[in-house]
Amino acid sequence: ALRAGSIDKNLNCVVGISAANPGAIAQSKRISKTNESSPFGQYIDQLIMLRNFPGEQAVQELKTHASEMDTRTYGKGLKDKRVLLIVGKQDQTVPKEIQQDVYKHYQKIAGLDVTSQVIAGDHAFSVSRIKMQHHIVKWMQSHCM
């Protein structure tokens, strides 16, 4: 969502729900600096939605395209737009610290209206999905209409 919002001039509101930062992942200890197998690649191999996409290929693409996948750098493209970042407090897949880092970068962009919300819930908002939806709808009604 953040990438699309940063390049699509027709969008004026963007919602990042547990928005990952692949660029930060590529620079983290989750990705091996050598060519050895990485825990992140093994994690990708377990994801049903990426069944035919090998984890180590994902790792190589992260390493190769880290700077363009770094959501912290999308702020300038989001200028004059409204952005909501929402994440679950118990999210282990995209910890709230990742969102807070992106939020901190976006706050520095003049003309970018960014809101950050941390609510109860894991990555899928299993116990708070309706609450998350209410937050998003309320935010969109007050910022995007």
Residue pairs with C-beta under 8 A, 6 or more apart in sequence:
1 14
1 15
1 16
1 17
1 19
2 14
2 16
2 19
2 71
2 74
2 78
2 83
2 102
3 71
3 74
4 11
4 14
5 11
5 14
5 74
5 77
5 78
5 81
5 83
6 74
6 75
6 76
6 77
6 78
7 77
11 81
12 80
12 81
12 82
12 144
13 81
13 82
13 83
13 84
13 140
13 143
13 144
14 78
14 81
14 82
14 83
14 84
15 83
15 84
15 86
15 136
15 139
15 140
16 71
16 83
16 84
16 85
16 86
16 99
16 102
17 86
17 87
17 132
17 136
18 86
18 87
18 88
18 91
18 93
18 94
18 99
18 123
18 125
19 71
19 85
19 87
19 94
19 98
19 99
19 102
20 71
20 93
20 94
20 98
21 69
21 70
21 71
21 72
21 94
21 98
21 101
21 102
22 62
22 65
22 66
22 69
22 70
22 71
23 66
23 67
23 68
23 69
23 70
23 71
23 72
23 73
24 70
24 71
24 72
24 98
24 101
25 31
25 40
25 62
26 62
26 63
26 65
26 66
26 69
27 66
30 38
30 39
30 40
31 38
31 40
31 59
31 62
31 63
32 38
32 59
37 56
38 55
38 56
38 59
40 55
40 58
40 59
40 62
41 54
41 55
41 56
41 58
41 59
42 55
43 55
44 50
44 53
44 54
44 55
44 58
44 59
45 54
45 55
50 58
62 69
67 73
71 102
72 101
72 102
72 105
73 105
75 105
75 106
75 108
75 109
75 112
76 109
78 106
78 109
78 112
78 114
79 109
79 110
79 111
79 112
80 111
80 112
81 112
81 113
82 113
82 114
82 115
82 143
82 144
83 106
83 112
83 113
83 114
83 115
84 114
84 115
84 116
84 117
84 136
84 139
84 140
84 143
85 99
85 102
85 103
85 106
85 114
85 115
85 116
85 117
86 116
86 117
86 118
86 119
86 132
86 135
86 136
87 94
87 95
87 96
87 98
87 99
87 117
87 118
87 119
88 96
88 118
88 119
88 120
88 121
88 122
88 123
88 125
88 128
88 132
89 96
89 118
89 119
89 120
89 121
90 120
90 121
90 122
91 121
91 122
91 123
92 122
92 123
93 122
93 123
94 123
96 118
99 116
99 118
100 116
103 114
103 116
106 112
106 114
107 114
113 143
115 139
115 143
117 135
117 139
119 125
119 128
119 131
119 132
119 135
120 127
120 128
120 131
121 127
121 128
121 129
121 131
121 132
125 131
125 132
